Amino acid sequence: MTLPDLETKCWKCWGSGVIPWNDHAELMDCPECGGLGWIPTDEGKRLLDFLRRHLGLDFEEEEPAE
């Protein structure tokens, strides 16, 4: 398994983790990737689920959009 199998560059921020805000005068964390710049693929999500279950790791869950 390689990194391209686990994650892809965020389409919204192009991997920078930030996007322009407030007439492009300021930057904010990208809402699509949570400021990481990368989005897990289906394989990556399965690996994260495995780590949560078997290693007892807790990751921050995304809040549901209203």
mmCIF file as Biopython writes it, N, C-alpha, C and O atoms, coordinates in Angstrom:
data_model
#
loop_
_atom_site.group_PDB
_atom_site.id
_atom_site.type_symbol
_atom_site.label_atom_id
_atom_site.label_alt_id
_atom_site.label_comp_id
_atom_site.label_asym_id
_atom_site.label_entity_id
_atom_site.label_seq_id
_atom_site.pdbx_PDB_ins_code
_atom_site.Cartn_x
_atom_site.Cartn_y
_atom_site.Cartn_z
_atom_site.occupancy
_atom_site.B_iso_or_equiv
_atom_site.auth_seq_id
_atom_site.auth_asym_id
_atom_site.pdbx_PDB_model_num
ATOM 1   N N  . MET A ? 1  ? 0.847   -1.170 0.000  1.0 0.0 1  A 1 
ATOM 2   C CA . MET A ? 1  ? 0.000   0.000  0.000  1.0 0.0 1  A 1 
ATOM 3   C C  . MET A ? 1  ? 0.901   1.245  0.000  1.0 0.0 1  A 1 
ATOM 4   O O  . MET A ? 1  ? 1.859   1.327  0.769  1.0 0.0 1  A 1 
ATOM 5   N N  . THR A ? 2  ? 0.583   2.200  -0.866 1.0 0.0 2  A 1 
ATOM 6   C CA . THR A ? 2  ? 1.350   3.438  -0.934 1.0 0.0 2  A 1 
ATOM 7   C C  . THR A ? 2  ? 0.453   4.619  -0.563 1.0 0.0 2  A 1 
ATOM 8   O O  . THR A ? 2  ? -0.766  4.473  -0.471 1.0 0.0 2  A 1 
ATOM 9   N N  . LEU A ? 3  ? 1.053   5.775  -0.354 1.0 0.0 3  A 1 
ATOM 10  C CA . LEU A ? 3  ? 0.271   6.952  0.035  1.0 0.0 3  A 1 
ATOM 11  C C  . LEU A ? 3  ? -0.838  7.297  -0.951 1.0 0.0 3  A 1 
ATOM 12  O O  . LEU A ? 3  ? -1.933  7.643  -0.508 1.0 0.0 3  A 1 
ATOM 13  N N  . PRO A ? 4  ? -0.616  7.223  -2.277 1.0 0.0 4  A 1 
ATOM 14  C CA . PRO A ? 4  ? -1.730  7.508  -3.180 1.0 0.0 4  A 1 
ATOM 15  C C  . PRO A ? 4  ? -2.917  6.554  -2.998 1.0 0.0 4  A 1 
ATOM 16  O O  . PRO A ? 4  ? -4.041  6.889  -3.372 1.0 0.0 4  A 1 
ATOM 17  N N  . ASP A ? 5  ? -2.674  5.376  -2.429 1.0 0.0 5  A 1 
ATOM 18  C CA . ASP A ? 5  ? -3.766  4.456  -2.137 1.0 0.0 5  A 1 
ATOM 19  C C  . ASP A ? 5  ? -4.548  4.894  -0.905 1.0 0.0 5  A 1 
ATOM 20  O O  . ASP A ? 5  ? -5.705  4.506  -0.741 1.0 0.0 5  A 1 
ATOM 21  N N  . LEU A ? 6  ? -3.937  5.695  -0.036 1.0 0.0 6  A 1 
ATOM 22  C CA . LEU A ? 6  ? -4.543  6.058  1.243  1.0 0.0 6  A 1 
ATOM 23  C C  . LEU A ? 6  ? -5.119  7.471  1.290  1.0 0.0 6  A 1 
ATOM 24  O O  . LEU A ? 6  ? -6.051  7.737  2.049  1.0 0.0 6  A 1 
ATOM 25  N N  . GLU A ? 7  ? -4.568  8.377  0.483  1.0 0.0 7  A 1 
ATOM 26  C CA . GLU A ? 7  ? -5.030  9.758  0.531  1.0 0.0 7  A 1 
ATOM 27  C C  . GLU A ? 7  ? -4.827  10.441 -0.815 1.0 0.0 7  A 1 
ATOM 28  O O  . GLU A ? 7  ? -3.983  10.040 -1.616 1.0 0.0 7  A 1 
ATOM 29  N N  . THR A ? 8  ? -5.623  11.484 -1.042 1.0 0.0 8  A 1 
ATOM 30  C CA . THR A ? 8  ? -5.492  12.293 -2.247 1.0 0.0 8  A 1 
ATOM 31  C C  . THR A ? 8  ? -5.421  13.760 -1.849 1.0 0.0 8  A 1 
ATOM 32  O O  . THR A ? 8  ? -5.918  14.163 -0.797 1.0 0.0 8  A 1 
ATOM 33  N N  . LYS A ? 9  ? -4.796  14.540 -2.706 1.0 0.0 9  A 1 
ATOM 34  C CA . LYS A ? 9  ? -4.683  15.978 -2.443 1.0 0.0 9  A 1 
ATOM 35  C C  . LYS A ? 9  ? -6.077  16.594 -2.482 1.0 0.0 9  A 1 
ATOM 36  O O  . LYS A ? 9  ? -6.879  16.269 -3.358 1.0 0.0 9  A 1 
ATOM 37  N N  . CYS A ? 10 ? -6.361  17.471 -1.545 1.0 0.0 10 A 1 
ATOM 38  C CA . CYS A ? 10 ? -7.663  18.129 -1.464 1.0 0.0 10 A 1 
ATOM 39  C C  . CYS A ? 10 ? -7.903  18.944 -2.733 1.0 0.0 10 A 1 
ATOM 40  O O  . CYS A ? 10 ? -7.035  19.701 -3.169 1.0 0.0 10 A 1 
ATOM 41  N N  . TRP A ? 11 ? -9.070  18.784 -3.309 1.0 0.0 11 A 1 
ATOM 42  C CA . TRP A ? 11 ? -9.410  19.479 -4.553 1.0 0.0 11 A 1 
ATOM 43  C C  . TRP A ? 11 ? -9.709  20.956 -4.325 1.0 0.0 11 A 1 
ATOM 44  O O  . TRP A ? 11 ? -9.612  21.760 -5.252 1.0 0.0 11 A 1 
ATOM 45  N N  . LYS A ? 12 ? -10.071 21.315 -3.104 1.0 0.0 12 A 1 
ATOM 46  C CA . LYS A ? 12 ? -10.479 22.695 -2.841 1.0 0.0 12 A 1 
ATOM 47  C C  . LYS A ? 12 ? -9.285  23.610 -2.534 1.0 0.0 12 A 1 
ATOM 48  O O  . LYS A ? 12 ? -9.255  24.754 -2.989 1.0 0.0 12 A 1 
ATOM 49  N N  . CYS A ? 13 ? -8.313  23.125 -1.778 1.0 0.0 13 A 1 
ATOM 50  C CA . CYS A ? 13 ? -7.163  23.952 -1.402 1.0 0.0 13 A 1 
ATOM 51  C C  . CYS A ? 13 ? -5.882  23.523 -2.115 1.0 0.0 13 A 1 
ATOM 52  O O  . CYS A ? 13 ? -4.828  24.122 -1.902 1.0 0.0 13 A 1 
ATOM 53  N N  . TRP A ? 14 ? -5.962  22.502 -2.949 1.0 0.0 14 A 1 
ATOM 54  C CA . TRP A ? 14 ? -4.815  21.967 -3.700 1.0 0.0 14 A 1 
ATOM 55  C C  . TRP A ? 14 ? -3.667  21.563 -2.793 1.0 0.0 14 A 1 
ATOM 56  O O  . TRP A ? 14 ? -2.500  21.741 -3.141 1.0 0.0 14 A 1 
ATOM 57  N N  . GLY A ? 15 ? -4.003  21.015 -1.620 1.0 0.0 15 A 1 
ATOM 58  C CA . GLY A ? 15 ? -2.990  20.474 -0.724 1.0 0.0 15 A 1 
ATOM 59  C C  . GLY A ? 15 ? -2.367  21.472 0.240  1.0 0.0 15 A 1 
ATOM 60  O O  . GLY A ? 15 ? -1.506  21.099 1.037  1.0 0.0 15 A 1 
ATOM 61  N N  . SER A ? 16 ? -2.785  22.732 0.185  1.0 0.0 16 A 1 
ATOM 62  C CA . SER A ? 16 ? -2.181  23.718 1.088  1.0 0.0 16 A 1 
ATOM 63  C C  . SER A ? 16 ? -2.816  23.707 2.475  1.0 0.0 16 A 1 
ATOM 64  O O  . SER A ? 16 ? -2.179  24.106 3.451  1.0 0.0 16 A 1 
ATOM 65  N N  . GLY A ? 17 ? -4.050  23.258 2.570  1.0 0.0 17 A 1 
ATOM 66  C CA . GLY A ? 17 ? -4.748  23.213 3.852  1.0 0.0 17 A 1 
ATOM 67  C C  . GLY A ? 17 ? -5.468  24.499 4.207  1.0 0.0 17 A 1 
ATOM 68  O O  . GLY A ? 17 ? -6.199  24.545 5.197  1.0 0.0 17 A 1 
ATOM 69  N N  . VAL A ? 18 ? -5.275  25.544 3.414  1.0 0.0 18 A 1 
ATOM 70  C CA . VAL A ? 18 ? -5.936  26.825 3.684  1.0 0.0 18 A 1 
ATOM 71  C C  . VAL A ? 18 ? -6.574  27.360 2.400  1.0 0.0 18 A 1 
ATOM 72  O O  . VAL A ? 18 ? -6.142  27.046 1.291  1.0 0.0 18 A 1 
ATOM 73  N N  . ILE A ? 19 ? -7.609  28.172 2.583  1.0 0.0 19 A 1 
ATOM 74  C CA . ILE A ? 19 ? -8.271  28.820 1.453  1.0 0.0 19 A 1 
ATOM 75  C C  . ILE A ? 19 ? -8.442  30.294 1.768  1.0 0.0 19 A 1 
ATOM 76  O O  . ILE A ? 19 ? -8.506  30.671 2.939  1.0 0.0 19 A 1 
ATOM 77  N N  . PRO A ? 20 ? -8.519  31.146 0.734  1.0 0.0 20 A 1 
ATOM 78  C CA . PRO A ? 20 ? -8.738  32.572 0.971  1.0 0.0 20 A 1 
ATOM 79  C C  . PRO A ? 20 ? -10.129 32.821 1.554  1.0 0.0 20 A 1 
ATOM 80  O O  . PRO A ? 20 ? -11.080 32.091 1.275  1.0 0.0 20 A 1 
ATOM 81  N N  . TRP A ? 21 ? -10.216 33.856 2.358  1.0 0.0 21 A 1 
ATOM 82  C CA . TRP A ? 21 ? -11.473 34.198 3.019  1.0 0.0 21 A 1 
ATOM 83  C C  . TRP A ? 21 ? -11.521 35.705 3.189  1.0 0.0 21 A 1 
ATOM 84  O O  . TRP A ? 21 ? -10.477 36.357 3.228  1.0 0.0 21 A 1 
ATOM 85  N N  . ASN A ? 22 ? -12.696 36.257 3.289  1.0 0.0 22 A 1 
ATOM 86  C CA . ASN A ? 22 ? -12.880 37.688 3.534  1.0 0.0 22 A 1 
ATOM 87  C C  . ASN A ? 22 ? -12.222 38.508 2.423  1.0 0.0 22 A 1 
ATOM 88  O O  . ASN A ? 22 ? -11.277 39.257 2.668  1.0 0.0 22 A 1 
ATOM 89  N N  . ASP A ? 23 ? -12.733 38.354 1.208  1.0 0.0 23 A 1 
ATOM 90  C CA . ASP A ? 23 ? -12.209 39.051 0.026  1.0 0.0 23 A 1 
ATOM 91  C C  . ASP A ? 23 ? -10.736 38.746 -0.218 1.0 0.0 23 A 1 
ATOM 92  O O  . ASP A ? 23 ? -9.980  39.613 -0.656 1.0 0.0 23 A 1 
ATOM 93  N N  . HIS A ? 24 ? -10.337 37.522 0.064  1.0 0.0 24 A 1 
ATOM 94  C CA . HIS A ? 24 ? -8.972  37.032 -0.148 1.0 0.0 24 A 1 
ATOM 95  C C  . HIS A ? 24 ? -7.934  37.734 0.721  1.0 0.0 24 A 1 
ATOM 96  O O  . HIS A ? 24 ? -6.736  37.576 0.487  1.0 0.0 24 A 1 
ATOM 97  N N  . ALA A ? 25 ? -8.363  38.499 1.709  1.0 0.0 25 A 1 
ATOM 98  C CA . ALA A ? 25 ? -7.430  39.212 2.575  1.0 0.0 25 A 1 
ATOM 99  C C  . ALA A ? 25 ? -6.893  38.325 3.690  1.0 0.0 25 A 1 
ATOM 100 O O  . ALA A ? 25 ? -5.829  38.600 4.245  1.0 0.0 25 A 1 
ATOM 101 N N  . GLU A ? 26 ? -7.617  37.269 4.020  1.0 0.0 26 A 1 
ATOM 102 C CA . GLU A ? 26 ? -7.213  36.382 5.109  1.0 0.0 26 A 1 
ATOM 103 C C  . GLU A ? 26 ? -7.285  34.943 4.624  1.0 0.0 26 A 1 
ATOM 104 O O  . GLU A ? 26 ? -7.894  34.645 3.596  1.0 0.0 26 A 1 
ATOM 105 N N  . LEU A ? 27 ? -6.654  34.059 5.379  1.0 0.0 27 A 1 
ATOM 106 C CA . LEU A ? 27 ? -6.707  32.626 5.083  1.0 0.0 27 A 1 
ATOM 107 C C  . LEU A ? 27 ? -7.400  31.909 6.225  1.0 0.0 27 A 1 
ATOM 108 O O  . LEU A ? 27 ? -7.296  32.309 7.385  1.0 0.0 27 A 1 
ATOM 109 N N  . MET A ? 28 ? -8.108  30.847 5.883  1.0 0.0 28 A 1 
ATOM 110 C CA . MET A ? 28 ? -8.750  30.023 6.906  1.0 0.0 28 A 1 
ATOM 111 C C  . MET A ? 28 ? -8.514  28.562 6.547  1.0 0.0 28 A 1 
ATOM 112 O O  . MET A ? 28 ? -8.216  28.245 5.396  1.0 0.0 28 A 1 
ATOM 113 N N  . ASP A ? 29 ? -8.646  27.665 7.531  1.0 0.0 29 A 1 
ATOM 114 C CA . ASP A ? 29 ? -8.506  26.237 7.275  1.0 0.0 29 A 1 
ATOM 115 C C  . ASP A ? 29 ? -9.543  25.800 6.252  1.0 0.0 29 A 1 
ATOM 116 O O  . ASP A ? 29 ? -10.695 26.230 6.296  1.0 0.0 29 A 1 
ATOM 117 N N  . CYS A ? 30 ? -9.131  24.965 5.357  1.0 0.0 30 A 1 
ATOM 118 C CA . CYS A ? 30 ? -10.033 24.451 4.327  1.0 0.0 30 A 1 
ATOM 119 C C  . CYS A ? 30 ? -11.114 23.592 4.982  1.0 0.0 30 A 1 
ATOM 120 O O  . CYS A ? 30 ? -10.787 22.669 5.729  1.0 0.0 30 A 1 
ATOM 121 N N  . PRO A ? 31 ? -12.385 23.871 4.723  1.0 0.0 31 A 1 
ATOM 122 C CA . PRO A ? 31 ? -13.448 23.082 5.343  1.0 0.0 31 A 1 
ATOM 123 C C  . PRO A ? 31 ? -13.555 21.670 4.756  1.0 0.0 31 A 1 
ATOM 124 O O  . PRO A ? 31 ? -14.099 20.774 5.401  1.0 0.0 31 A 1 
ATOM 125 N N  . GLU A ? 32 ? -13.049 21.470 3.557  1.0 0.0 32 A 1 
ATOM 126 C CA . GLU A ? 32 ? -13.153 20.160 2.908  1.0 0.0 32 A 1 
ATOM 127 C C  . GLU A ? 32 ? -12.204 19.143 3.543  1.0 0.0 32 A 1 
ATOM 128 O O  . GLU A ? 32 ? -12.581 17.989 3.745  1.0 0.0 32 A 1 
ATOM 129 N N  . CYS A ? 33 ? -10.975 19.561 3.858  1.0 0.0 33 A 1 
ATOM 130 C CA . CYS A ? 33 ? -9.974  18.628 4.395  1.0 0.0 33 A 1 
ATOM 131 C C  . CYS A ? 33 ? -9.627  18.909 5.854  1.0 0.0 33 A 1 
ATOM 132 O O  . CYS A ? 33 ? -8.788  18.219 6.434  1.0 0.0 33 A 1 
ATOM 133 N N  . GLY A ? 34 ? -10.260 19.911 6.448  1.0 0.0 34 A 1 
ATOM 134 C CA . GLY A ? 34 ? -9.985  20.240 7.844  1.0 0.0 34 A 1 
ATOM 135 C C  . GLY A ? 34 ? -8.617  20.856 8.062  1.0 0.0 34 A 1 
ATOM 136 O O  . GLY A ? 34 ? -8.086  20.799 9.171  1.0 0.0 34 A 1 
ATOM 137 N N  . GLY A ? 35 ? -8.035  21.447 7.022  1.0 0.0 35 A 1 
ATOM 138 C CA . GLY A ? 35 ? -6.738  22.097 7.160  1.0 0.0 35 A 1 
ATOM 139 C C  . GLY A ? 35 ? -5.551  21.176 6.959  1.0 0.0 35 A 1 
ATOM 140 O O  . GLY A ? 35 ? -4.407  21.599 7.130  1.0 0.0 35 A 1 
ATOM 141 N N  . LEU A ? 36 ? -5.799  19.918 6.598  1.0 0.0 36 A 1 
ATOM 142 C CA . LEU A ? 36 ? -4.702  18.967 6.390  1.0 0.0 36 A 1 
ATOM 143 C C  . LEU A ? 36 ? -4.120  19.028 4.984  1.0 0.0 36 A 1 
ATOM 144 O O  . LEU A ? 36 ? -2.935  18.755 4.790  1.0 0.0 36 A 1 
ATOM 145 N N  . GLY A ? 37 ? -4.935  19.380 4.012  1.0 0.0 37 A 1 
ATOM 146 C CA . GLY A ? 37 ? -4.480  19.404 2.634  1.0 0.0 37 A 1 
ATOM 147 C C  . GLY A ? 37 ? -4.671  18.084 1.909  1.0 0.0 37 A 1 
ATOM 148 O O  . GLY A ? 37 ? -4.472  18.008 0.697  1.0 0.0 37 A 1 
ATOM 149 N N  . TRP A ? 38 ? -5.048  17.063 2.622  1.0 0.0 38 A 1 
ATOM 150 C CA . TRP A ? 38 ? -5.223  15.725 2.050  1.0 0.0 38 A 1 
ATOM 151 C C  . TRP A ? 38 ? -6.528  15.123 2.545  1.0 0.0 38 A 1 
ATOM 152 O O  . TRP A ? 38 ? -6.958  15.390 3.667  1.0 0.0 38 A 1 
ATOM 153 N N  . ILE A ? 39 ? -7.157  14.310 1.702  1.0 0.0 39 A 1 
ATOM 154 C CA . ILE A ? 39 ? -8.415  13.654 2.039  1.0 0.0 39 A 1 
ATOM 155 C C  . ILE A ? 39 ? -8.197  12.146 1.921  1.0 0.0 39 A 1 
ATOM 156 O O  . ILE A ? 39 ? -7.678  11.678 0.908  1.0 0.0 39 A 1 
ATOM 157 N N  . PRO A ? 40 ? -8.591  11.372 2.955  1.0 0.0 40 A 1 
ATOM 158 C CA . PRO A ? 40 ? -8.394  9.924  2.871  1.0 0.0 40 A 1 
ATOM 159 C C  . PRO A ? 40 ? -9.269  9.289  1.792  1.0 0.0 40 A 1 
ATOM 160 O O  . PRO A ? 40 ? -10.425 9.671  1.607  1.0 0.0 40 A 1 
ATOM 161 N N  . THR A ? 41 ? -8.704  8.323  1.089  1.0 0.0 41 A 1 
ATOM 162 C CA . THR A ? 41 ? -9.462  7.538  0.114  1.0 0.0 41 A 1 
ATOM 163 C C  . THR A ? 41 ? -10.285 6.505  0.883  1.0 0.0 41 A 1 
ATOM 164 O O  . THR A ? 41 ? -10.235 6.465  2.112  1.0 0.0 41 A 1 
ATOM 165 N N  . ASP A ? 42 ? -11.036 5.677  0.171  1.0 0.0 42 A 1 
ATOM 166 C CA . ASP A ? 42 ? -11.785 4.612  0.839  1.0 0.0 42 A 1 
ATOM 167 C C  . ASP A ? 42 ? -10.846 3.671  1.574  1.0 0.0 42 A 1 
ATOM 168 O O  . ASP A ? 42 ? -11.152 3.227  2.680  1.0 0.0 42 A 1 
ATOM 169 N N  . GLU A ? 43 ? -9.690  3.359  0.960  1.0 0.0 43 A 1 
ATOM 170 C CA . GLU A ? 43 ? -8.693  2.506  1.628  1.0 0.0 43 A 1 
ATOM 171 C C  . GLU A ? 43 ? -8.158  3.194  2.886  1.0 0.0 43 A 1 
ATOM 172 O O  . GLU A ? 43 ? -7.983  2.556  3.924  1.0 0.0 43 A 1 
ATOM 173 N N  . GLY A ? 44 ? -7.902  4.492  2.786  1.0 0.0 44 A 1 
ATOM 174 C CA . GLY A ? 44 ? -7.417  5.249  3.936  1.0 0.0 44 A 1 
ATOM 175 C C  . GLY A ? 44 ? -8.430  5.280  5.066  1.0 0.0 44 A 1 
ATOM 176 O O  . GLY A ? 44 ? -8.067  5.172  6.237  1.0 0.0 44 A 1 
ATOM 177 N N  . LYS A ? 45 ? -9.703  5.429  4.715  1.0 0.0 45 A 1 
ATOM 178 C CA . LYS A ? 45 ? -10.765 5.421  5.734  1.0 0.0 45 A 1 
ATOM 179 C C  . LYS A ? 45 ? -10.842 4.067  6.425  1.0 0.0 45 A 1 
ATOM 180 O O  . LYS A ? 45 ? -11.050 3.995  7.636  1.0 0.0 45 A 1 
ATOM 181 N N  . ARG A ? 46 ? -10.674 2.984  5.652  1.0 0.0 46 A 1 
ATOM 182 C CA . ARG A ? 46 ? -10.684 1.649  6.264  1.0 0.0 46 A 1 
ATOM 183 C C  . ARG A ? 46 ? -9.513  1.471  7.222  1.0 0.0 46 A 1 
ATOM 184 O O  . ARG A ? 46 ? -9.663  0.863  8.282  1.0 0.0 46 A 1 
ATOM 185 N N  . LEU A ? 47 ? -8.341  2.002  6.854  1.0 0.0 47 A 1 
ATOM 186 C CA . LEU A ? 47 ? -7.189  1.918  7.739  1.0 0.0 47 A 1 
ATOM 187 C C  . LEU A ? 47 ? -7.425  2.723  9.017  1.0 0.0 47 A 1 
ATOM 188 O O  . LEU A ? 47 ? -7.081  2.264  10.106 1.0 0.0 47 A 1 
ATOM 189 N N  . LEU A ? 48 ? -8.006  3.917  8.894  1.0 0.0 48 A 1 
ATOM 190 C CA . LEU A ? 48 ? -8.324  4.709  10.081 1.0 0.0 48 A 1 
ATOM 191 C C  . LEU A ? 48 ? -9.324  3.990  10.981 1.0 0.0 48 A 1 
ATOM 192 O O  . LEU A ? 48 ? -9.181  4.008  12.203 1.0 0.0 48 A 1 
ATOM 193 N N  . ASP A ? 49 ? -10.331 3.362  10.389 1.0 0.0 49 A 1 
ATOM 194 C CA . ASP A ? 49 ? -11.299 2.588  11.180 1.0 0.0 49 A 1 
ATOM 195 C C  . ASP A ? 49 ? -10.609 1.440  11.904 1.0 0.0 49 A 1 
ATOM 196 O O  . ASP A ? 49 ? -10.920 1.161  13.062 1.0 0.0 49 A 1 
ATOM 197 N N  . PHE A ? 50 ? -9.674  0.773  11.231 1.0 0.0 50 A 1 
ATOM 198 C CA . PHE A ? 50 ? -8.917  -0.320 11.845 1.0 0.0 50 A 1 
ATOM 199 C C  . PHE A ? 50 ? -8.133  0.193  13.058 1.0 0.0 50 A 1 
ATOM 200 O O  . PHE A ? 50 ? -8.138  -0.434 14.117 1.0 0.0 50 A 1 
ATOM 201 N N  . LEU A ? 51 ? -7.459  1.337  12.894 1.0 0.0 51 A 1 
ATOM 202 C CA . LEU A ? 51 ? -6.684  1.899  14.000 1.0 0.0 51 A 1 
ATOM 203 C C  . LEU A ? 51 ? -7.577  2.272  15.172 1.0 0.0 51 A 1 
ATOM 204 O O  . LEU A ? 51 ? -7.215  2.059  16.329 1.0 0.0 51 A 1 
ATOM 205 N N  . ARG A ? 52 ? -8.733  2.823  14.875 1.0 0.0 52 A 1 
ATOM 206 C CA . ARG A ? 52 ? -9.673  3.180  15.949 1.0 0.0 52 A 1 
ATOM 207 C C  . ARG A ? 52 ? -10.099 1.937  16.734 1.0 0.0 52 A 1 
ATOM 208 O O  . ARG A ? 52 ? -10.107 1.943  17.965 1.0 0.0 52 A 1 
ATOM 209 N N  . ARG A ? 53 ? -10.449 0.883  16.015 1.0 0.0 53 A 1 
ATOM 210 C CA . ARG A ? 53 ? -10.958 -0.325 16.667 1.0 0.0 53 A 1 
ATOM 211 C C  . ARG A ? 53 ? -9.878  -1.082 17.429 1.0 0.0 53 A 1 
ATOM 212 O O  . ARG A ? 53 ? -10.075 -1.445 18.588 1.0 0.0 53 A 1 
ATOM 213 N N  . HIS A ? 54 ? -8.748  -1.321 16.792 1.0 0.0 54 A 1 
ATOM 214 C CA . HIS A ? 54 ? -7.761  -2.238 17.356 1.0 0.0 54 A 1 
ATOM 215 C C  . HIS A ? 54 ? -6.689  -1.584 18.211 1.0 0.0 54 A 1 
ATOM 216 O O  . HIS A ? 54 ? -6.078  -2.249 19.048 1.0 0.0 54 A 1 
ATOM 217 N N  . LEU A ? 55 ? -6.455  -0.317 18.019 1.0 0.0 55 A 1 
ATOM 218 C CA . LEU A ? 55 ? -5.453  0.362  18.829 1.0 0.0 55 A 1 
ATOM 219 C C  . LEU A ? 55 ? -6.075  1.317  19.828 1.0 0.0 55 A 1 
ATOM 220 O O  . LEU A ? 55 ? -5.372  1.923  20.637 1.0 0.0 55 A 1 
ATOM 221 N N  . GLY A ? 56 ? -7.391  1.453  19.774 1.0 0.0 56 A 1 
ATOM 222 C CA . GLY A ? 56 ? -8.085  2.315  20.719 1.0 0.0 56 A 1 
ATOM 223 C C  . GLY A ? 56 ? -7.782  3.788  20.521 1.0 0.0 56 A 1 
ATOM 224 O O  . GLY A ? 56 ? -7.853  4.574  21.466 1.0 0.0 56 A 1 
ATOM 225 N N  . LEU A ? 57 ? -7.446  4.164  19.297 1.0 0.0 57 A 1 
ATOM 226 C CA . LEU A ? 57 ? -7.153  5.571  19.028 1.0 0.0 57 A 1 
ATOM 227 C C  . LEU A ? 57 ? -8.443  6.328  18.776 1.0 0.0 57 A 1 
ATOM 228 O O  . LEU A ? 57 ? -9.353  5.829  18.115 1.0 0.0 57 A 1 
ATOM 229 N N  . ASP A ? 58 ? -8.509  7.527  19.305 1.0 0.0 58 A 1 
ATOM 230 C CA . ASP A ? 58 ? -9.661  8.394  19.061 1.0 0.0 58 A 1 
ATOM 231 C C  . ASP A ? 58 ? -9.214  9.545  18.185 1.0 0.0 58 A 1 
ATOM 232 O O  . ASP A ? 58 ? -8.263  10.255 18.513 1.0 0.0 58 A 1 
ATOM 233 N N  . PHE A ? 59 ? -9.893  9.723  17.084 1.0 0.0 59 A 1 
ATOM 234 C CA . PHE A ? 59 ? -9.640  10.845 16.190 1.0 0.0 59 A 1 
ATOM 235 C C  . PHE A ? 59 ? -10.831 11.770 16.282 1.0 0.0 59 A 1 
ATOM 236 O O  . PHE A ? 59 ? -11.943 11.337 16.582 1.0 0.0 59 A 1 
ATOM 237 N N  . GLU A ? 60 ? -10.595 13.054 16.022 1.0 0.0 60 A 1 
ATOM 238 C CA . GLU A ? 60 ? -11.694 14.006 16.036 1.0 0.0 60 A 1 
ATOM 239 C C  . GLU A ? 60 ? -12.659 13.666 14.913 1.0 0.0 60 A 1 
ATOM 240 O O  . GLU A ? 60 ? -12.257 13.495 13.763 1.0 0.0 60 A 1 
ATOM 241 N N  . GLU A ? 61 ? -13.913 13.571 15.252 1.0 0.0 61 A 1 
ATOM 242 C CA . GLU A ? 61 ? -14.946 13.302 14.253 1.0 0.0 61 A 1 
ATOM 243 C C  . GLU A ? 61 ? -15.418 14.616 13.678 1.0 0.0 61 A 1 
ATOM 244 O O  . GLU A ? 61 ? -15.504 15.618 14.387 1.0 0.0 61 A 1 
ATOM 245 N N  . GLU A ? 62 ? -15.723 14.613 12.394 1.0 0.0 62 A 1 
ATOM 246 C CA . GLU A ? 62 ? -16.262 15.815 11.774 1.0 0.0 62 A 1 
ATOM 247 C C  . GLU A ? 62 ? -17.673 16.046 12.297 1.0 0.0 62 A 1 
ATOM 248 O O  . GLU A ? 62 ? -18.458 15.114 12.472 1.0 0.0 62 A 1 
ATOM 249 N N  . GLU A ? 63 ? -17.969 17.315 12.541 1.0 0.0 63 A 1 
ATOM 250 C CA . GLU A ? 63 ? -19.316 17.645 12.992 1.0 0.0 63 A 1 
ATOM 251 C C  . GLU A ? 63 ? -20.240 17.607 11.791 1.0 0.0 63 A 1 
ATOM 252 O O  . GLU A ? 63 ? -19.879 18.080 10.714 1.0 0.0 63 A 1 
ATOM 253 N N  . PRO A ? 64 ? -21.432 17.047 11.966 1.0 0.0 64 A 1 
ATOM 254 C CA . PRO A ? 64 ? -22.372 16.996 10.837 1.0 0.0 64 A 1 
ATOM 255 C C  . PRO A ? 64 ? -22.779 18.392 10.390 1.0 0.0 64 A 1 
ATOM 256 O O  . PRO A ? 64 ? -23.011 19.280 11.211 1.0 0.0 64 A 1 
ATOM 257 N N  . ALA A ? 65 ? -22.863 18.570 9.085  1.0 0.0 65 A 1 
ATOM 258 C CA . ALA A ? 65 ? -23.274 19.863 8.542  1.0 0.0 65 A 1 
ATOM 259 C C  . ALA A ? 65 ? -24.768 20.063 8.770  1.0 0.0 65 A 1 
ATOM 260 O O  . ALA A ? 65 ? -25.559 19.128 8.641  1.0 0.0 65 A 1 
ATOM 261 N N  . GLU A ? 66 ? -25.136 21.273 9.105  1.0 0.0 66 A 1 
ATOM 262 C CA . GLU A ? 66 ? -26.548 21.561 9.360  1.0 0.0 66 A 1 
ATOM 263 C C  . GLU A ? 66 ? -27.228 22.056 8.112  1.0 0.0 66 A 1 
ATOM 264 O O  . GLU A ? 66 ? -28.423 22.350 8.135  1.0 0.0 66 A 1 
#
